[in-house]
Amino acid sequence: MAKKRRKLNKDFEKKIYSSKKNVELVLAKIYDIDDEDIQKEYMSAFNVVVYLYNELKEDYDQKGFNDNSDELLIGYKNAFDHFESEYEI
């Protein structure tokens, strides 16, 4: 039996790419923090965002655009927005 092709979505791919750039930028800023304790605190809080981004990307890479894709993106965005509102970066 042939493997089902994953459904692609160019707009969604752009959102994932933009999310990746946002995660990389914040991580770079966190790594630039000189105070080790503050850096650890920020990294610990941002790990939730990184986890949700990785889940979003992995789901799209494996399954393509599906019913769960928008929910994963919303979860990632909410976590990112929450991090930005709680931590000054």
ZAMARGU-4260 file (C-alpha; in steps of 0.2 Angstrom, whole numbers, plus 5000, padded with zeros to 4 digits):
<rodrens>
0) 5000/5000/5000 | 5007/5017/4995 | 5011/5029/5009 | 4999/5044/5010 | 5007/5060/5005
5) 5008/5074/5018 | 4998/5090/5014 | 5009/5105/5012 | 5004/5123/5015 | 5015/5137/5010
10) 5008/5150/5021 | 5010/5139/5036 | 5028/5135/5031 | 5031/5154/5031 | 5024/5155/5049
15) 5035/5141/5055 | 5050/5149/5047 | 5046/5165/5055 | 5044/5156/5072 | 5061/5148/5070
20) 5069/5165/5067 | 5060/5172/5083 | 5066/5158/5093 | 5084/5159/5087 | 5084/5178/5090
25) 5078/5176/5108 | 5090/5162/5111 | 5104/5173/5105 | 5099/5187/5117 | 5098/5175/5131
30) 5115/5168/5128 | 5122/5186/5128 | 5116/5189/5146 | 5131/5190/5157 | 5124/5185/5174
35) 5123/5166/5174 | 5108/5165/5186 | 5098/5177/5176 | 5103/5168/5160 | 5097/5151/5168
40) 5081/5159/5173 | 5077/5165/5156 | 5082/5149/5148 | 5071/5139/5159 | 5056/5150/5155
45) 5060/5150/5137 | 5062/5131/5136 | 5043/5129/5135 | 5043/5140/5120 | 5057/5130/5112
50) 5048/5114/5116 | 5031/5120/5108 | 5041/5126/5092 | 5049/5109/5090 | 5033/5100/5092
55) 5025/5111/5079 | 5039/5109/5067 | 5040/5090/5070 | 5022/5088/5067 | 5022/5098/5051
60) 5038/5088/5045 | 5030/5071/5048 | 5012/5074/5045 | 5011/5090/5034 | 4997/5102/5037
65) 4983/5094/5047 | 4969/5097/5059 | 4981/5099/5073 | 4993/5112/5065 | 4983/5128/5069
70) 4981/5122/5087 | 5000/5119/5089 | 5004/5136/5081 | 4992/5145/5093 | 5000/5136/5108
75) 5017/5141/5102 | 5012/5159/5099 | 5003/5160/5116 | 5018/5153/5125 | 5030/5165/5115
80) 5019/5180/5119 | 5018/5175/5138 | 5037/5174/5138 | 5039/5191/5131 | 5026/5199/5143
85) 5035/5191/5158 | 5053/5193/5153 | 5061/5209/5146 | 5073/5204/5132
</rodrens>
